[in-house]
C-alpha cells in the first residue's frame, strides 16, 4: 500500500496526541475516499448534463427544421402531407 505524508501545525498535533486512541490514518483514509467519491459523482453528473444539453440542442434543431418545412401551413395541410408521404 502506498504511503503519503501531510504536514500539520504543532497545536493540531498535540490535540491529536491527546486523542491517541483514534486511528488517525484510518480517519484520513476515510475522508480521502469520501472526497474522491463526491468528485467522481460530480463528474458523472456533469457528463449527464452534457448529454442532456446535446439532446436538447438536437431537439431544438429538429423543431427548427420542422418549422422551416411546415411553418405557416394549416394543420390539415401538414397532416395531409404526412399521410401522403407515408402511403406512397
C-alpha positions in Angstrom: 0.0 0.0 0.0 1.4 3.4 -0.9 2.2 6.0 1.8 1.5 9.7 1.8 2.7 12.4 4.1 0.9 15.5 5.3 2.0 18.5 7.4 0.0 19.8 10.3 0.8 22.5 12.8 2.1 21.7 16.3 -1.2 22.7 18.0 -3.2 20.2 16.0 -0.6 17.5 16.5 -0.8 18.0 20.3 -4.6 17.7 20.2 -4.3 14.5 18.1 -1.8 13.1 20.6 -4.3 13.7 23.4 -6.8 11.6 21.4 -4.2 8.8 20.8 -6.9 6.1 20.9 -8.1 7.3 17.4 -6.6 5.7 14.4 -5.8 8.9 12.5 -4.6 7.1 9.4 -8.0 5.5 9.1 -9.8 8.8 9.7 -7.7 10.5 6.9 -8.1 7.5 4.6 -11.9 7.6 5.0 -12.1 11.3 4.4 -10.0 11.0 1.2 -12.3 8.2 0.0 -15.3 10.4 0.7 -13.9 13.3 -1.2 -12.9 11.1 -4.2 -16.4 9.6 -4.3 -18.0 13.1 -4.2 -15.8 14.3 -7.0 -16.5 11.2 -9.1 -20.2 11.7 -8.6 -19.9 15.4 -9.7 -18.1 14.2 -12.9 -20.8 11.7 -13.7 -23.5 14.3 -13.2 -21.6 16.8 -15.4 -21.4 14.0 -18.1 -25.2 13.5 -17.8 -25.8 17.3 -18.1 -23.6 17.4 -21.2 -25.6 14.6 -22.7 -28.9 16.3 -21.8 -27.7 19.6 -23.3 -26.8 17.7 -26.5 -30.3 16.1 -26.6 -32.0 19.5 -26.1 -29.9 21.0 -28.8 -30.7 18.2 -31.2 -34.4 18.5 -30.4 -34.2 22.3 -31.0 -32.6 21.8 -34.4 -35.3 19.2 -35.4 -38.0 21.6 -34.2 -36.5 24.4 -36.3 -36.3 22.2 -39.3 -39.9 21.2 -38.8 -40.8 24.9 -38.6 -38.9 25.6 -41.9 -40.7 22.7 -43.7 -44.2 23.1 -42.3 -44.4 26.6 -40.8 -47.3 28.8 -41.8 -49.4 25.9 -43.1 -52.7 24.8 -41.6 -52.6 21.7 -39.5 -54.9 19.9 -42.0 -52.4 20.6 -44.8 -49.5 19.2 -42.7 -51.4 16.1 -41.7 -52.4 15.5 -45.4 -48.7 15.9 -46.4 -47.6 13.3 -43.8 -50.3 10.9 -44.8 -49.5 11.2 -48.5 -45.8 10.6 -47.8 -46.5 7.5 -45.7 -48.9 6.0 -48.2 -46.7 6.3 -51.2 
